Amino acid sequence: MTALPDIATVGVVGGSLAGLFHAVALTELGLDVDVWERATGRPDDRGAGIVLQPGVAWFLNEFTGVDPERVSVPVTHRQFFTKDGNSRVTPMRQRMISWGTIYKALRDTLPAERYHDGQPVTALTPTPAGATIHVDGAAQPVDLAIIADGSASRFRALVAPDGAPRYAGYVAYRGVIDEADLPQELATSLGDRFSFYDGDRTQFLCYFIPGDFGTTITGHCRMNWVWYVPADAPELKRITTDRNGSAHGLSLPPGLLAPEVHAGLLARARSTLPEPLRQLVEHTGDPFLQAILDGRVTRMRSGRMLLTGDAAFVVRPHTAASTEKAAADAITLFHALRQAPSADAALQAWEDLRLAAGTAIHSQGVSLGHRLGLSDLETAAG
Ligand SMILES: Cc1cc2nc3c(=O)[nH]c(=O)nc-3n(C[C@H](O)[C@H](O)[C@H](O)COP(=O)(O)OP(=O)(O)OC[C@H]3O[C@@H](n4cnc5c(N)ncnc54)[C@H](O)[C@@H]3O)c2cc1C
C-alpha cells in the first residue's frame, strides 16, 4: 500500500498506546516508521481494564490479526447497586479488554527493530520538510513526527502552547484482582455485568477483564474496579506520596500506597460502599491511583508535527474513550494519508476532524463529571 510520495519516514515520540496505534497503522501504509520510548522493556500484563470500543476493535482486527472477541470479556447487563447492597440490572452488551492486551497486540505487530525502548527523545525541531528527532546525541530527520508522549507531554507546546492539562479535583483509586482470589459467590454476582454504585460525590464501577496473556477463560480472568473520590490539592499530595515518602504527583503505581492511605481507603469503603463492592476493595492487595485531569488543545498540528493521544486531549475516564480516541487519531491519519491529494491536505483534514472529535469528547467528560458531582465548575472549566 503506498501513501504520499513526500512522506516516507515517520518518527513517533512515545511508545505507549497512542504511539503504537500510529506506528502500526502507518507501517501498514508502507511508511518507514520508528518509535522512541523512554521506558525500558515491556510493562507487565497487570494492566487495568478498558472498555472495548468499536475503533479499537476495528484496529485490532484490521491491523494486528488479533480477534478482539477472543481477547475481551463480554458483559450482557449493567448492574446498579444501592447502598444497602441491592441491585437492579438492565440489558447492555459490551466487551471489556485490558491495557496490557491491547499493548501486546500492537507491540507484537510492529517489527521489533522499529521500537527503540529506553531511548528518551531529548529534543524535537521542525524543519521545512519535516522534523528532526534528537535521541541519545543523534539527530534523526523524518518527514512526519507523531508526538505521543502522554498527558505530561514535553513537546505539546511546540504545537499547542496553551494545552497543558489541569487537575479536575478528584482521583480514581483502582484495583485489579485475580478472579481465582475472589469468593465464588462474589465473582458470580459480578460476572457478566458492568456494575456501578453512584453515591454522594462518588462513583464506583467494576467489571471482569482478561487475565494473563489475554485469557478469557472463566476462573482465569481478573476483576477491575475504579472508585472516583474527591481530593483537594493537599489531599492529592498526601495520597500520592508513597510508602517511602517520595512524592509522585498525579498517580501512584501498584505496591506503593502508604499504609495509612490504604487504611483510610478501607475505612472509606466500609462506610461508603455497598457490601459486594466493599469486599472488592478489601480483596485488593495493591490498589493504585491516578488523578483525573482535563486537557484540551486548540491545535493538533504544526507543519509536519502532529499531537496525538493524551498529549493532545486528556478526557475524563467516564467517557471510556481515551484509548478509543488514540486509536481514532491513528485510523483517521491512515485514511487521510491514503486518500488526500497532498500531504498538506491530508494533515489539515486530519487536524480538522480530530480537533472536532477531541473537543466533543472532552466536553462530554466534563459534563459527566459534573453530573456525578465530582468537580465544581470552576475547577473543571477549560
Ligand atoms: C493508570 C491508567 C489507567 C487508564 N485506564 C484507562 C481506561 O480504563 N480506559 C481508557 O480508555 N483509557 C485509560 N487510560 C488512558 C489510556 O491508557 C490512554 O489514554 C491511552 O493509552 C493513550 O495514551 P498515550 O499513549 O497518549 O499516553 P501514555 O500512555 O501516557 O504514553 C506516553 C508514552 O510516552 C513516553 N514518553 C514520554 N516522554 C517521552 C520522551 N521524551 N521520549 C520518549 N518517550 C516518552 C512515556 O514513557 C509513555 O510510554 C488509562 C491510563 C492510565 C495511565
The ligand as an SDF file (V2000), in Angstrom:
LIG
                    3D

 53 58  0  0  0  0  0  0  0  0999 V2000
   -3.2350    4.0120   35.0320 C   0  0  0  0  0  0  0  0  0  0  0  0
   -4.0310    4.3380   33.7730 C   0  0  0  0  0  0  0  0  0  0  0  0
   -5.2930    3.7860   33.5950 C   0  0  0  0  0  0  0  0  0  0  0  0
   -6.0590    4.0510   32.4560 C   0  0  0  0  0  0  0  0  0  0  0  0
   -7.2600    3.4830   32.2890 N   0  0  0  0  0  0  0  0  0  0  0  0
   -7.9600    3.6910   31.1470 C   0  0  0  0  0  0  0  0  0  0  0  0
   -9.2310    3.0990   30.9100 C   0  0  0  0  0  0  0  0  0  0  0  0
   -9.7560    2.3840   31.7460 O   0  0  0  0  0  0  0  0  0  0  0  0
   -9.8600    3.3330   29.7170 N   0  0  0  0  0  0  0  0  0  0  0  0
   -9.3020    4.1150   28.7600 C   0  0  0  0  0  0  0  0  0  0  0  0
   -9.8840    4.2710   27.6730 O   0  0  0  0  0  0  0  0  0  0  0  0
   -8.1250    4.7070   28.9730 N   0  0  0  0  0  0  0  0  0  0  0  0
   -7.4550    4.5240   30.1430 C   0  0  0  0  0  0  0  0  0  0  0  0
   -6.2710    5.1450   30.3450 N   0  0  0  0  0  0  0  0  0  0  0  0
   -5.7920    6.0830   29.3660 C   0  0  0  0  0  0  0  0  0  0  0  0
   -5.2260    5.3820   28.2090 C   0  0  0  0  0  0  0  0  0  0  0  0
   -4.3110    4.3910   28.6070 O   0  0  0  0  0  0  0  0  0  0  0  0
   -4.5580    6.4260   27.3540 C   0  0  0  0  0  0  0  0  0  0  0  0
   -5.4760    7.4190   27.0370 O   0  0  0  0  0  0  0  0  0  0  0  0
   -4.0530    5.8030   26.0710 C   0  0  0  0  0  0  0  0  0  0  0  0
   -3.1710    4.7620   26.3950 O   0  0  0  0  0  0  0  0  0  0  0  0
   -3.3260    6.8110   25.2350 C   0  0  0  0  0  0  0  0  0  0  0  0
   -2.2620    7.2390   25.9870 O   0  0  0  0  0  0  0  0  0  0  0  0
   -0.9860    7.8210   25.2740 P   0  0  0  0  0  0  0  0  0  0  0  0
   -0.2770    6.7270   24.5430 O   0  0  0  0  0  0  0  0  0  0  0  0
   -1.3750    9.0380   24.5450 O   0  0  0  0  0  0  0  0  0  0  0  0
   -0.1210    8.3080   26.5250 O   0  0  0  0  0  0  0  0  0  0  0  0
    0.6390    7.4630   27.6300 P   0  0  0  0  0  0  0  0  0  0  0  0
    0.0120    6.1310   27.8330 O   0  0  0  0  0  0  0  0  0  0  0  0
    0.7840    8.3570   28.8030 O   0  0  0  0  0  0  0  0  0  0  0  0
    2.0430    7.2160   26.9740 O   0  0  0  0  0  0  0  0  0  0  0  0
    3.0010    8.2010   26.7450 C   0  0  0  0  0  0  0  0  0  0  0  0
    4.3030    7.4660   26.4810 C   0  0  0  0  0  0  0  0  0  0  0  0
    5.2910    8.3940   26.0780 O   0  0  0  0  0  0  0  0  0  0  0  0
    6.5070    8.0590   26.7100 C   0  0  0  0  0  0  0  0  0  0  0  0
    7.3310    9.2690   26.7420 N   0  0  0  0  0  0  0  0  0  0  0  0
    7.0950   10.4130   27.4320 C   0  0  0  0  0  0  0  0  0  0  0  0
    8.0700   11.3050   27.1850 N   0  0  0  0  0  0  0  0  0  0  0  0
    8.9160   10.7180   26.3080 C   0  0  0  0  0  0  0  0  0  0  0  0
   10.1240   11.1440   25.6600 C   0  0  0  0  0  0  0  0  0  0  0  0
   10.6410   12.3720   25.8850 N   0  0  0  0  0  0  0  0  0  0  0  0
   10.7420   10.3050   24.8230 N   0  0  0  0  0  0  0  0  0  0  0  0
   10.2330    9.0510   24.5930 C   0  0  0  0  0  0  0  0  0  0  0  0
    9.1110    8.5870   25.1880 N   0  0  0  0  0  0  0  0  0  0  0  0
    8.4650    9.4220   26.0220 C   0  0  0  0  0  0  0  0  0  0  0  0
    6.0760    7.5610   28.0760 C   0  0  0  0  0  0  0  0  0  0  0  0
    7.0780    6.7720   28.7080 O   0  0  0  0  0  0  0  0  0  0  0  0
    4.8290    6.7470   27.7250 C   0  0  0  0  0  0  0  0  0  0  0  0
    5.1340    5.4140   27.3990 O   0  0  0  0  0  0  0  0  0  0  0  0
   -5.5110    4.9050   31.4890 C   0  0  0  0  0  0  0  0  0  0  0  0
   -4.2490    5.4800   31.6640 C   0  0  0  0  0  0  0  0  0  0  0  0
   -3.5110    5.2070   32.7970 C   0  0  0  0  0  0  0  0  0  0  0  0
   -2.1190    5.8260   32.9590 C   0  0  0  0  0  0  0  0  0  0  0  0
  1  2  1  0
  2  3  1  0
  2 52  2  0
  3  4  2  0
  4  5  1  0
  4 50  1  0
  5  6  2  0
  6  7  1  0
  6 13  1  0
  7  8  2  0
  7  9  1  0
  9 10  1  0
 10 11  2  0
 10 12  1  0
 12 13  2  0
 13 14  1  0
 14 15  1  0
 14 50  1  0
 15 16  1  0
 16 17  1  0
 16 18  1  0
 18 19  1  0
 18 20  1  0
 20 21  1  0
 20 22  1  0
 22 23  1  0
 23 24  1  0
 24 25  2  0
 24 26  1  0
 24 27  1  0
 27 28  1  0
 28 29  2  0
 28 30  1  0
 28 31  1  0
 31 32  1  0
 32 33  1  0
 33 34  1  0
 33 48  1  0
 34 35  1  0
 35 36  1  0
 35 46  1  0
 36 37  1  0
 36 45  1  0
 37 38  2  0
 38 39  1  0
 39 40  1  0
 39 45  2  0
 40 41  1  0
 40 42  2  0
 42 43  1  0
 43 44  2  0
 44 45  1  0
 46 47  1  0
 46 48  1  0
 48 49  1  0
 50 51  2  0
 51 52  1  0
 52 53  1  0
M  END
$$$$
